Amino acid sequence: MNIAAIITNINEAKNIKDYVDAYLIPLKDLSINYPNTFSLDEIKQIKTLNKQIFVILNKNIHNNELSHLENTLKEIENLNINGIIFYDIAIVNLKQKLMLKTPLVWNQEHLATNYGTVNYWYDKGIKYTYLSSELTKREIDEIKNNTKSKLFVNIFGYIPMFTSRRHLVKNYLDTFNIKNNSNIHEIKKEGKSYKINDTEIGTTVYSNYILNAVDINFDNIDYLVFNSNLINEQDFLEVLKNYKNKKENKFQKETGFLYKETIYKVK
């Protein structure tokens, strides 16, 4: 079992290095759902911390971005990292075309929900899968028991719920001539508050809670993911320290969908 952290800056990576085995690093211009992204030069700096490195390239790729993507993949290949976390199948095709050796991590979010599809990609040479956050603990165990793929599972942090290419917040502010320079916004609905991030790539809405499932037994999972996005850096460090020392953290226990079956009925 490895502890993986989604980080927000280089100093944070340095501060938590004694408590993690891997960094998950969103790449600038080619990743979504992350308020903070990194350049390749910054990733090179983080690599000197001697941890596993997985670079996140999880946005839909448009035709006019393919050349940039191809050049970026070539540069990443030279970094000798542990893997690329991808969404768009263009990355699979380019890996074959360019004969790249960097491993891939299948992460199509809401689609990574069953061992049949996990095994399909495993047979295609993709040996890692980042499982959907909508799965129950029972379903995660079922997948683990029926695949050879190495699995990533979220156990701490805000969960992206919704992403749009449209600038939903910026368009609203512009329409009503509202001045607001904040990067993070909030919307309240039915007594719950949801954080929103509107970047040049689009808009992401996050869960109204911090997933905090650190006390659940996931010893059979290869990578347990702690996400620091939108969380105070010192608080995040304490969460990792407490986890290593088998202590509770200060955040409310919240297991998300891990013990909630998702059932849709047609009326």
NUVEXTI-931210 format. One record per atom (N, C-alpha, C): z, x, y. Coordinates in steps of 0.05 Angstrom, whole numbers. Layout:
BEGIN
+--------+--------+--------+
:     zz :     xx :     yy :
+--------+--------+--------+
:      Z :      X :      Y :
...
+--------+--------+--------+
This chain:
BEGIN
+--------+--------+--------+
:     zz :     xx :     yy :
+--------+--------+--------+
:      0 :     17 :    -24 :
:      0 :      0 :      0 :
:      0 :     17 :     25 :
:    -17 :     11 :     44 :
:    -20 :     25 :     69 :
:    -13 :      7 :     92 :
:      0 :     18 :    112 :
:      6 :      3 :    137 :
:    -16 :     10 :    157 :
:    -31 :    -10 :    166 :
:    -52 :     -6 :    185 :
:    -46 :    -20 :    212 :
:    -51 :     -7 :    234 :
:    -45 :    -18 :    260 :
:    -71 :    -20 :    277 :
:    -75 :    -44 :    288 :
:    -95 :    -48 :    309 :
:    -82 :    -40 :    335 :
:    -93 :    -20 :    348 :
:    -81 :     -8 :    371 :
:    -95 :    -15 :    397 :
:    -81 :    -11 :    420 :
:    -92 :    -18 :    446 :
:    -98 :      6 :    464 :
:    -86 :     30 :    458 :
:    -91 :     54 :    474 :
:    -83 :     78 :    458 :
:    -90 :    102 :    468 :
:    -85 :    127 :    454 :
:    -55 :    133 :    453 :
:    -41 :    128 :    475 :
:    -12 :    134 :    475 :
:      3 :    118 :    454 :
:     -5 :     93 :    451 :
:      7 :     76 :    431 :
:      2 :     88 :    403 :
:    -22 :     97 :    398 :
:    -29 :    110 :    372 :
:    -10 :    133 :    367 :
:     -5 :    149 :    388 :
:     13 :    172 :    384 :
:     42 :    163 :    379 :
:     51 :    143 :    393 :
:     78 :    134 :    391 :
:     85 :    122 :    363 :
:     65 :    110 :    350 :
:     71 :     96 :    325 :
:     62 :    112 :    300 :
:     52 :    137 :    304 :
:     40 :    151 :    282 :
:     58 :    157 :    259 :
:     84 :    157 :    263 :
:    103 :    162 :    241 :
:    107 :    137 :    224 :
:     96 :    115 :    233 :
:    102 :     90 :    219 :
:     77 :     76 :    207 :
:     54 :     89 :    210 :
:     30 :     77 :    200 :
:     14 :     97 :    184 :
:     -4 :     86 :    167 :
:    -22 :    103 :    151 :
:    -50 :    102 :    162 :
:    -57 :     81 :    177 :
:    -85 :     78 :    186 :
:    -85 :     64 :    213 :
:   -106 :     72 :    228 :
:   -112 :     58 :    254 :
:   -137 :     42 :    251 :
:   -137 :     17 :    261 :
:   -161 :      1 :    262 :
:   -168 :      0 :    292 :
:   -193 :     10 :    298 :
:   -199 :     16 :    326 :
:   -225 :      1 :    334 :
:   -223 :    -19 :    352 :
:   -246 :    -34 :    361 :
:   -264 :    -17 :    379 :
:   -290 :    -16 :    374 :
:   -308 :      1 :    389 :
:   -319 :    -14 :    413 :
:   -319 :      0 :    435 :
:   -329 :    -12 :    460 :
:   -358 :    -22 :    457 :
:   -363 :    -46 :    467 :
:   -389 :    -60 :    468 :
:   -398 :    -71 :    441 :
:   -385 :    -64 :    419 :
:   -394 :    -73 :    393 :
:   -372 :    -87 :    377 :
:   -351 :    -95 :    391 :
:   -329 :   -109 :    378 :
:   -320 :   -133 :    395 :
:   -310 :   -153 :    382 :
:   -300 :   -177 :    396 :
:   -272 :   -183 :    387 :
:   -258 :   -201 :    402 :
:   -231 :   -210 :    396 :
:   -209 :   -190 :    403 :
:   -217 :   -168 :    417 :
:   -198 :   -148 :    424 :
:   -198 :   -142 :    454 :
:   -176 :   -147 :    468 :
:   -175 :   -142 :    497 :
:   -180 :   -113 :    504 :
:   -173 :    -95 :    486 :
:   -175 :    -66 :    491 :
:   -194 :    -54 :    471 :
:   -214 :    -39 :    480 :
:   -232 :    -26 :    462 :
:   -234 :      4 :    468 :
:   -247 :     19 :    451 :
:   -246 :     48 :    453 :
:   -274 :     60 :    452 :
:   -278 :     82 :    466 :
:   -303 :     97 :    464 :
:   -302 :    115 :    440 :
:   -325 :    127 :    432 :
:   -326 :    145 :    410 :
:   -310 :    171 :    416 :
:   -310 :    179 :    441 :
:   -294 :    203 :    449 :
:   -264 :    197 :    446 :
:   -256 :    173 :    452 :
:   -227 :    167 :    448 :
:   -220 :    165 :    419 :
:   -239 :    155 :    403 :
:   -234 :    155 :    374 :
:   -231 :    183 :    363 :
:   -247 :    201 :    373 :
:   -245 :    229 :    365 :
:   -217 :    240 :    371 :
:   -206 :    232 :    394 :
:   -178 :    241 :    400 :
:   -158 :    230 :    381 :
:   -161 :    205 :    374 :
:   -142 :    192 :    356 :
:   -144 :    204 :    328 :
:   -168 :    212 :    321 :
:   -172 :    224 :    295 :
:   -156 :    249 :    291 :
:   -149 :    263 :    313 :
:   -132 :    287 :    310 :
:   -104 :    281 :    301 :
:    -96 :    256 :    301 :
:    -69 :    248 :    292 :
:    -67 :    248 :    261 :
:    -90 :    253 :    248 :
:    -90 :    256 :    219 :
:    -81 :    231 :    204 :
:    -92 :    209 :    212 :
:    -88 :    183 :    198 :
:   -115 :    173 :    189 :
:   -115 :    154 :    171 :
:   -139 :    141 :    164 :
:   -150 :    126 :    189 :
:   -177 :    126 :    192 :
:   -190 :    114 :    215 :
:   -210 :     94 :    205 :
:   -208 :     69 :    214 :
:   -228 :     48 :    209 :
:   -237 :     38 :    236 :
:   -263 :     41 :    242 :
:   -274 :     32 :    267 :
:   -285 :      3 :    264 :
:   -278 :    -14 :    284 :
:   -285 :    -42 :    283 :
:   -311 :    -47 :    298 :
:   -332 :    -56 :    284 :
:   -357 :    -65 :    297 :
:   -362 :    -93 :    287 :
:   -349 :   -113 :    299 :
:   -349 :   -140 :    288 :
:   -362 :   -161 :    305 :
:   -380 :   -154 :    323 :
:   -395 :   -174 :    338 :
:   -422 :   -179 :    326 :
:   -433 :   -203 :    332 :
:   -460 :   -209 :    325 :
:   -478 :   -191 :    340 :
:   -497 :   -179 :    326 :
:   -516 :   -160 :    339 :
:   -542 :   -174 :    346 :
:   -550 :   -170 :    371 :
:   -575 :   -182 :    381 :
:   -598 :   -161 :    378 :
:   -622 :   -171 :    378 :
:   -645 :   -153 :    375 :
:   -645 :   -130 :    394 :
:   -638 :   -135 :    419 :
:   -639 :   -114 :    439 :
:   -616 :    -94 :    437 :
:   -598 :    -99 :    417 :
:   -575 :    -81 :    413 :
:   -579 :    -64 :    388 :
:   -601 :    -69 :    373 :
:   -604 :    -55 :    347 :
:   -607 :    -25 :    350 :
:   -622 :    -17 :    371 :
:   -626 :     12 :    375 :
:   -599 :     26 :    382 :
:   -583 :     13 :    399 :
:   -557 :     23 :    405 :
:   -539 :     24 :    381 :
:   -540 :      3 :    365 :
:   -524 :      2 :    340 :
:   -532 :     25 :    321 :
:   -558 :     29 :    318 :
:   -567 :     50 :    300 :
:   -557 :     78 :    309 :
:   -560 :     83 :    335 :
:   -550 :    109 :    345 :
:   -520 :    112 :    342 :
:   -506 :     90 :    346 :
:   -477 :     90 :    344 :
:   -468 :     96 :    315 :
:   -482 :     83 :    296 :
:   -475 :     88 :    268 :
:   -480 :    117 :    260 :
:   -500 :    129 :    271 :
:   -506 :    158 :    266 :
:   -483 :    175 :    277 :
:   -473 :    168 :    300 :
:   -451 :    183 :    312 :
:   -426 :    180 :    297 :
:   -421 :    155 :    288 :
:   -397 :    150 :    272 :
:   -398 :    165 :    246 :
:   -421 :    168 :    234 :
:   -424 :    183 :    209 :
:   -414 :    211 :    212 :
:   -419 :    223 :    235 :
:   -411 :    251 :    240 :
:   -380 :    253 :    244 :
:   -367 :    231 :    248 :
:   -338 :    232 :    252 :
:   -322 :    235 :    226 :
:   -336 :    228 :    204 :
:   -323 :    230 :    178 :
:   -297 :    213 :    177 :
:   -300 :    187 :    183 :
:   -278 :    169 :    183 :
:   -276 :    154 :    156 :
:   -256 :    137 :    153 :
:   -252 :    123 :    127 :
:   -268 :     98 :    124 :
:   -277 :     85 :    146 :
:   -293 :     61 :    142 :
:   -300 :     48 :    168 :
:   -320 :     30 :    166 :
:   -329 :     13 :    188 :
:   -324 :    -16 :    181 :
:   -309 :    -30 :    197 :
:   -304 :    -58 :    193 :
:   -326 :    -74 :    207 :
:   -342 :    -89 :    191 :
:   -366 :   -101 :    202 :
:   -366 :   -131 :    198 :
:   -382 :   -144 :    215 :
:   -387 :   -173 :    213 :
:   -417 :   -177 :    208 :
:   -434 :   -165 :    224 :
:   -463 :   -170 :    222 :
:   -476 :   -155 :    199 :
:   -492 :   -169 :    183 :
:   -505 :   -156 :    160 :
:   -525 :   -134 :    168 :
:   -533 :   -134 :    194 :
:   -550 :   -112 :    203 :
:   -538 :    -85 :    197 :
:   -512 :    -83 :    197 :
:   -498 :    -58 :    192 :
:   -502 :    -50 :    163 :
:   -502 :    -69 :    145 :
:   -507 :    -63 :    116 :
:   -535 :    -52 :    113 :
:   -554 :    -65 :    126 :
:   -582 :    -57 :    123 :
:   -587 :    -29 :    136 :
:   -574 :    -25 :    159 :
:   -578 :      1 :    172 :
:   -565 :     24 :    156 :
:   -543 :     18 :    143 :
:   -530 :     38 :    126 :
:   -549 :     47 :    104 :
:   -563 :     28 :     92 :
:   -582 :     34 :     71 :
:   -606 :     49 :     82 :
:   -616 :     40 :    105 :
:   -640 :     52 :    117 :
:   -634 :     81 :    125 :
:   -611 :     86 :    137 :
:   -604 :    112 :    147 :
:   -590 :    130 :    126 :
:   -585 :    118 :    102 :
:   -572 :    132 :     80 :
:   -545 :    144 :     89 :
:   -529 :    126 :    103 :
:   -503 :    134 :    112 :
:   -483 :    133 :     90 :
:   -462 :    149 :     92 :
:   -442 :    150 :     71 :
:   -415 :    137 :     79 :
:   -411 :    132 :    104 :
:   -386 :    120 :    113 :
:   -382 :     93 :    100 :
:   -359 :     88 :     86 :
:   -354 :     63 :     73 :
:   -354 :     39 :     92 :
:   -360 :     15 :     82 :
:   -360 :     -9 :     98 :
:   -337 :    -27 :     89 :
:   -326 :    -43 :    108 :
:   -306 :    -63 :    103 :
:   -318 :    -90 :    111 :
:   -322 :   -107 :     92 :
:   -333 :   -134 :     98 :
:   -312 :   -150 :    112 :
:   -318 :   -160 :    136 :
:   -299 :   -176 :    152 :
:   -314 :   -198 :    167 :
:   -323 :   -218 :    152 :
:   -335 :   -241 :    165 :
:   -315 :   -263 :    169 :
:   -291 :   -255 :    175 :
:   -269 :   -273 :    183 :
:   -266 :   -297 :    165 :
:   -275 :   -320 :    175 :
:   -270 :   -346 :    161 :
:   -285 :   -348 :    134 :
:   -303 :   -329 :    129 :
:   -319 :   -330 :    104 :
:   -306 :   -314 :     81 :
:   -288 :   -296 :     88 :
:   -276 :   -279 :     67 :
:   -253 :   -294 :     55 :
:   -259 :   -314 :     38 :
:   -239 :   -332 :     28 :
:   -238 :   -335 :     -3 :
:   -255 :   -320 :    -17 :
:   -256 :   -324 :    -46 :
:   -265 :   -299 :    -60 :
:   -257 :   -295 :    -85 :
:   -263 :   -270 :    -99 :
:   -292 :   -269 :   -108 :
:   -306 :   -292 :   -110 :
:   -334 :   -292 :   -117 :
:   -351 :   -277 :    -96 :
:   -346 :   -283 :    -70 :
:   -361 :   -270 :    -49 :
:   -352 :   -241 :    -45 :
:   -326 :   -237 :    -48 :
:   -315 :   -210 :    -47 :
:   -329 :   -192 :    -68 :
:   -331 :   -202 :    -92 :
:   -344 :   -187 :   -114 :
:   -374 :   -184 :   -110 :
:   -386 :   -203 :    -97 :
:   -415 :   -201 :    -90 :
:   -419 :   -176 :    -73 :
:   -403 :   -173 :    -52 :
:   -406 :   -150 :    -34 :
:   -397 :   -125 :    -47 :
:   -377 :   -126 :    -65 :
:   -368 :   -103 :    -80 :
:   -391 :    -92 :    -96 :
:   -406 :   -109 :   -109 :
:   -429 :   -101 :   -126 :
:   -451 :    -90 :   -109 :
:   -451 :    -97 :    -83 :
:   -471 :    -86 :    -64 :
:   -462 :    -59 :    -52 :
:   -439 :    -49 :    -62 :
:   -429 :    -23 :    -53 :
:   -408 :    -24 :    -31 :
:   -399 :    -48 :    -24 :
:   -378 :    -50 :     -3 :
:   -351 :    -54 :    -16 :
:   -335 :    -33 :    -16 :
:   -311 :    -32 :    -32 :
:   -286 :    -41 :    -18 :
:   -288 :    -51 :      6 :
:   -266 :    -61 :     21 :
:   -272 :    -89 :     32 :
:   -251 :   -106 :     34 :
:   -254 :   -132 :     46 :
:   -230 :   -138 :     63 :
:   -235 :   -149 :     87 :
:   -214 :   -158 :    105 :
:   -212 :   -188 :    103 :
:   -191 :   -198 :     90 :
:   -189 :   -226 :     83 :
:   -183 :   -244 :    107 :
:   -192 :   -269 :    106 :
:   -188 :   -289 :    126 :
:   -159 :   -295 :    130 :
:   -151 :   -300 :    155 :
:   -123 :   -307 :    161 :
:   -117 :   -336 :    154 :
:   -137 :   -351 :    145 :
:   -132 :   -379 :    138 :
:   -124 :   -382 :    108 :
:   -123 :   -360 :     94 :
:   -116 :   -362 :     66 :
:    -86 :   -365 :     61 :
:    -79 :   -378 :     39 :
:    -51 :   -380 :     31 :
:    -44 :   -355 :     15 :
:    -18 :   -351 :     11 :
:     -8 :   -328 :     -5 :
:    -19 :   -331 :    -34 :
:    -19 :   -355 :    -44 :
:    -29 :   -360 :    -71 :
:    -59 :   -351 :    -74 :
:    -75 :   -358 :    -54 :
:   -103 :   -352 :    -54 :
:   -108 :   -322 :    -51 :
:    -91 :   -309 :    -35 :
:    -93 :   -280 :    -32 :
:    -88 :   -266 :    -59 :
:    -66 :   -275 :    -72 :
:    -60 :   -264 :    -98 :
:    -82 :   -269 :   -119 :
:    -94 :   -292 :   -117 :
:   -116 :   -299 :   -136 :
:   -139 :   -280 :   -131 :
:   -146 :   -275 :   -106 :
:   -168 :   -256 :   -100 :
:   -161 :   -228 :   -110 :
:   -137 :   -219 :   -105 :
:   -129 :   -192 :   -113 :
:   -130 :   -189 :   -143 :
:   -123 :   -210 :   -158 :
:   -123 :   -208 :   -187 :
:   -151 :   -210 :   -199 :
:   -171 :   -216 :   -183 :
:   -198 :   -220 :   -194 :
:   -219 :   -202 :   -180 :
:   -210 :   -181 :   -167 :
:   -230 :   -163 :   -155 :
:   -220 :   -134 :   -156 :
:   -239 :   -116 :   -154 :
:   -233 :    -88 :   -152 :
:   -233 :    -78 :   -123 :
:   -242 :    -96 :   -105 :
:   -244 :    -89 :    -77 :
:   -216 :    -83 :    -65 :
:   -215 :    -64 :    -47 :
:   -190 :    -59 :    -33 :
:   -188 :    -79 :    -10 :
:   -164 :    -90 :     -6 :
:   -161 :   -113 :     12 :
:   -144 :   -107 :     36 :
:   -152 :   -118 :     59 :
:   -137 :   -118 :     84 :
:   -126 :   -146 :     89 :
:   -101 :   -148 :     96 :
:    -88 :   -174 :    101 :
:    -71 :   -172 :    127 :
:    -75 :   -191 :    145 :
:    -59 :   -192 :    170 :
:    -31 :   -202 :    163 :
:    -10 :   -187 :    173 :
:     17 :   -197 :    170 :
:     33 :   -198 :    196 :
:     22 :   -187 :    218 :
:     36 :   -188 :    243 :
:     16 :   -188 :    266 :
:     21 :   -206 :    286 :
:      5 :   -206 :    310 :
:     -8 :   -232 :    317 :
:    -19 :   -234 :    341 :
:    -34 :   -258 :    348 :
:    -60 :   -259 :    332 :
:    -68 :   -283 :    324 :
:    -92 :   -287 :    308 :
:   -114 :   -299 :    325 :
:   -138 :   -287 :    327 :
:   -160 :   -300 :    341 :
:   -168 :   -326 :    327 :
:   -169 :   -348 :    343 :
:   -175 :   -374 :    332 :
:   -204 :   -382 :    338 :
:   -214 :   -373 :    361 :
:   -240 :   -384 :    370 :
:   -253 :   -363 :    388 :
:   -279 :   -359 :    384 :
:   -294 :   -340 :    401 :
:   -320 :   -353 :    409 :
:   -327 :   -349 :    434 :
:   -353 :   -360 :    445 :
:   -367 :   -338 :    461 :
:   -393 :   -338 :    459 :
:   -409 :   -320 :    476 :
:   -407 :   -328 :    506 :
:   -400 :   -353 :    511 :
:   -399 :   -363 :    538 :
:   -373 :   -353 :    552 :
:   -375 :   -350 :    578 :
:   -352 :   -341 :    594 :
:   -337 :   -366 :    603 :
:   -322 :   -378 :    585 :
:   -310 :   -404 :    590 :
:   -290 :   -403 :    613 :
:   -274 :   -383 :    615 :
:   -254 :   -381 :    636 :
:   -268 :   -373 :    662 :
:   -285 :   -353 :    662 :
:   -298 :   -344 :    686 :
:   -315 :   -367 :    698 :
:   -329 :   -382 :    681 :
:   -346 :   -404 :    691 :
:   -329 :   -425 :    704 :
:   -305 :   -431 :    693 :
:   -287 :   -450 :    704 :
:   -277 :   -441 :    732 :
:   -269 :   -415 :    733 :
:   -258 :   -405 :    758 :
:   -280 :   -404 :    779 :
:   -304 :   -397 :    771 :
:   -326 :   -396 :    791 :
:   -334 :   -424 :    801 :
:   -333 :   -443 :    782 :
:   -341 :   -471 :    790 :
:   -322 :   -482 :    811 :
:   -296 :   -477 :    807 :
:   -277 :   -488 :    826 :
:   -267 :   -468 :    847 :
:   -281 :   -445 :    848 :
:   -275 :   -425 :    868 :
:   -246 :   -416 :    868 :
:   -236 :   -411 :    843 :
:   -208 :   -402 :    840 :
:   -208 :   -372 :    837 :
:   -190 :   -359 :    852 :
:   -187 :   -330 :    850 :
:   -166 :   -323 :    829 :
:   -175 :   -307 :    810 :
:   -156 :   -299 :    789 :
:   -168 :   -273 :    776 :
:   -154 :   -251 :    780 :
:   -164 :   -225 :    770 :
:   -152 :   -217 :    744 :
:   -135 :   -234 :    732 :
:   -122 :   -227 :    707 :
:   -142 :   -226 :    684 :
:   -137 :   -208 :    665 :
:   -154 :   -206 :    641 :
:   -145 :   -227 :    620 :
:   -119 :   -234 :    621 :
:   -109 :   -253 :    601 :
:   -101 :   -279 :    615 :
:   -110 :   -301 :    604 :
:   -104 :   -327 :    615 :
:    -89 :   -344 :    594 :
:    -80 :   -367 :    601 :
:    -67 :   -385 :    582 :
:    -76 :   -414 :    587 :
:    -77 :   -428 :    565 :
:    -82 :   -457 :    566 :
:    -60 :   -471 :    551 :
:    -51 :   -493 :    562 :
:    -29 :   -508 :    549 :
:    -41 :   -534 :    538 :
:    -34 :   -540 :    513 :
:    -43 :   -565 :    501 :
:    -22 :   -575 :    481 :
:    -14 :   -600 :    485 :
:      6 :   -612 :    467 :
:     31 :   -596 :    465 :
:     40 :   -585 :    488 :
:     65 :   -570 :    488 :
:     63 :   -541 :    478 :
:     38 :   -532 :    471 :
:     35 :   -505 :    461 :
:     18 :   -489 :    480 :
:     23 :   -463 :    481 :
:      9 :   -445 :    500 :
:     -8 :   -426 :    484 :
:    -34 :   -424 :    492 :
:    -53 :   -407 :    478 :
:    -64 :   -386 :    497 :
:    -62 :   -361 :    489 :
:    -73 :   -339 :    506 :
:   -103 :   -338 :    503 :
:   -117 :   -331 :    525 :
:   -146 :   -330 :    526 :
:   -155 :   -304 :    539 :
:   -175 :   -292 :    528 :
:   -186 :   -267 :    539 :
:   -216 :   -271 :    544 :
:   -225 :   -267 :    568 :
:   -253 :   -271 :    575 :
:   -264 :   -243 :    584 :
:   -281 :   -231 :    567 :
:   -292 :   -205 :    573 :
:   -322 :   -207 :    578 :
:   -335 :   -184 :    582 :
:   -364 :   -185 :    586 :
:   -379 :   -195 :    561 :
:   -366 :   -194 :    538 :
:   -379 :   -202 :    513 :
:   -375 :   -232 :    508 :
:   -354 :   -244 :    518 :
:   -349 :   -272 :    514 :
:   -319 :   -279 :    515 :
:   -312 :   -302 :    505 :
:   -285 :   -312 :    508 :
:   -271 :   -315 :    480 :
:   -246 :   -307 :    479 :
:   -231 :   -310 :    454 :
:   -205 :   -325 :    460 :
:   -199 :   -344 :    443 :
:   -173 :   -359 :    445 :
:   -156 :   -350 :    421 :
:   -131 :   -344 :    426 :
:   -113 :   -334 :    405 :
:    -93 :   -356 :    397 :
:    -80 :   -352 :    374 :
:    -60 :   -370 :    364 :
:    -37 :   -373 :    384 :
:    -24 :   -396 :    383 :
:     -1 :   -401 :    401 :
:     24 :   -387 :    391 :
:     22 :   -373 :    369 :
:     46 :   -360 :    357 :
:     38 :   -331 :    349 :
:     58 :   -315 :    345 :
:     54 :   -288 :    333 :
:     59 :   -290 :    303 :
:     38 :   -285 :    288 :
:     42 :   -284 :    259 :
:     63 :   -263 :    253 :
:     84 :   -270 :    238 :
:    106 :   -252 :    232 :
:    114 :   -257 :    203 :
:     97 :   -246 :    185 :
:    101 :   -250 :    156 :
:    109 :   -223 :    143 :
:    124 :   -207 :    157 :
:    130 :   -180 :    147 :
:    149 :   -180 :    124 :
:    164 :   -202 :    119 :
:    183 :   -202 :     97 :
:    172 :   -213 :     72 :
:    146 :   -220 :     72 :
:    134 :   -230 :     47 :
:    124 :   -207 :     30 :
:    127 :   -210 :      5 :
:    120 :   -188 :    -14 :
:     89 :   -186 :    -17 :
:     78 :   -165 :     -5 :
:     49 :   -159 :     -8 :
:     45 :   -132 :    -20 :
:     62 :   -124 :    -38 :
:     61 :    -97 :    -49 :
:     35 :    -91 :    -63 :
:     21 :   -113 :    -72 :
:     -4 :   -109 :    -87 :
:    -28 :   -106 :    -68 :
:    -24 :   -109 :    -42 :
:    -46 :   -108 :    -23 :
:    -50 :    -80 :    -13 :
:    -74 :    -71 :    -10 :
:    -80 :    -44 :     -3 :
:    -74 :    -37 :     26 :
:    -80 :    -55 :     45 :
:    -75 :    -50 :     73 :
:    -62 :    -75 :     86 :
:    -38 :    -71 :     96 :
:    -24 :    -92 :    111 :
:    -28 :    -86 :    141 :
:    -39 :   -106 :    156 :
:    -48 :   -101 :    183 :
:    -28 :   -113 :    203 :
:    -19 :    -95 :    222 :
:     -2 :   -102 :    244 :
:    -20 :   -100 :    269 :
:    -22 :   -122 :    284 :
:    -39 :   -124 :    308 :
:    -23 :   -123 :    333 :
:    -27 :   -103 :    350 :
:    -11 :    -99 :    374 :
:    -23 :   -114 :    398 :
:    -46 :   -126 :    396 :
:    -59 :   -139 :    419 :
:    -40 :   -160 :    431 :
:    -37 :   -158 :    458 :
:    -22 :   -177 :    474 :
:      8 :   -175 :    469 :
:     17 :   -154 :    456 :
:     46 :   -150 :    450 :
:     55 :   -125 :    464 :
:     79 :   -126 :    476 :
:     91 :   -103 :    489 :
:     91 :    -79 :    470 :
:     84 :    -55 :    481 :
:     82 :    -32 :    464 :
:    108 :    -24 :    451 :
:    130 :    -25 :    466 :
:    156 :    -18 :    455 :
:    165 :    -38 :    434 :
:    159 :    -63 :    439 :
:    165 :    -84 :    418 :
:    150 :    -79 :    393 :
:    124 :    -71 :    396 :
:    108 :    -66 :    372 :
:    118 :    -42 :    357 :
:    126 :    -21 :    371 :
:    138 :      2 :    358 :
:    163 :     -5 :    342 :
:    180 :    -22 :    354 :
:    205 :    -31 :    341 :
:    198 :    -47 :    316 :
:    178 :    -64 :    317 :
:    169 :    -79 :    293 :
:    162 :    -60 :    270 :
:    147 :    -40 :    276 :
:    139 :    -21 :    255 :
:    163 :     -5 :    245 :
:    180 :      3 :    263 :
:    205 :     18 :    255 :
:    221 :      1 :    236 :
:    226 :    -24 :    244 :
:    242 :    -42 :    228 :
:    229 :    -47 :    201 :
:    203 :    -50 :    201 :
:    190 :    -54 :    175 :
:    194 :    -31 :    156 :
:    191 :     -7 :    167 :
:    195 :     17 :    150 :
:    224 :     19 :    140 :
:    243 :     10 :    156 :
:    271 :     12 :    149 :
:    281 :    -14 :    135 :
:    262 :    -32 :    129 :
:    269 :    -57 :    115 :
:    289 :    -74 :    131 :
:    285 :    -75 :    157 :
:    301 :    -92 :    175 :
:    284 :   -114 :    187 :
:    297 :   -135 :    195 :
:    283 :   -157 :    209 :
:    276 :   -149 :    237 :
:    254 :   -160 :    247 :
:    247 :   -155 :    275 :
:    257 :   -178 :    292 :
:    254 :   -176 :    318 :
:    265 :   -196 :    337 :
:    248 :   -221 :    339 :
:    224 :   -220 :    329 :
:    205 :   -243 :    332 :
:    211 :   -265 :    312 :
:    206 :   -289 :    319 :
:    210 :   -312 :    302 :
:    192 :   -310 :    277 :
:    204 :   -315 :    254 :
:    188 :   -315 :    229 :
:    166 :   -336 :    231 :
:    142 :   -329 :    226 :
:    119 :   -347 :    227 :
:     99 :   -339 :    206 :
:     94 :   -355 :    186 :
:     77 :   -348 :    164 :
:     49 :   -359 :    166 :
:     42 :   -373 :    188 :
:     15 :   -382 :    192 :
:      6 :   -401 :    169 :
:    -16 :   -394 :    157 :
:    -27 :   -411 :    135 :
:    -18 :   -401 :    107 :
:     -1 :   -381 :    106 :
:      6 :   -369 :     80 :
:     19 :   -389 :     61 :
:     32 :   -409 :     71 :
:     44 :   -429 :     54 :
:     36 :   -457 :     62 :
:     12 :   -459 :     75 :
:      1 :   -485 :     83 :
:    -26 :   -488 :     72 :
:    -29 :   -506 :     53 :
:    -56 :   -512 :     42 :
:    -73 :   -525 :     63 :
:    -98 :   -516 :     66 :
:   -116 :   -528 :     86 :
:   -133 :   -549 :     71 :
:   -129 :   -574 :     77 :
:   -144 :   -595 :     63 :
:   -159 :   -613 :     83 :
:   -184 :   -616 :     79 :
:   -201 :   -633 :     96 :
:   -209 :   -657 :     80 :
:   -205 :   -681 :     92 :
:   -213 :   -706 :     79 :
:   -234 :   -720 :     96 :
:   -255 :   -729 :     82 :
:   -276 :   -744 :     96 :
:   -268 :   -773 :     96 :
:   -267 :   -785 :    120 :
:   -259 :   -813 :    123 :
:   -283 :   -831 :    121 :
+--------+--------+--------+
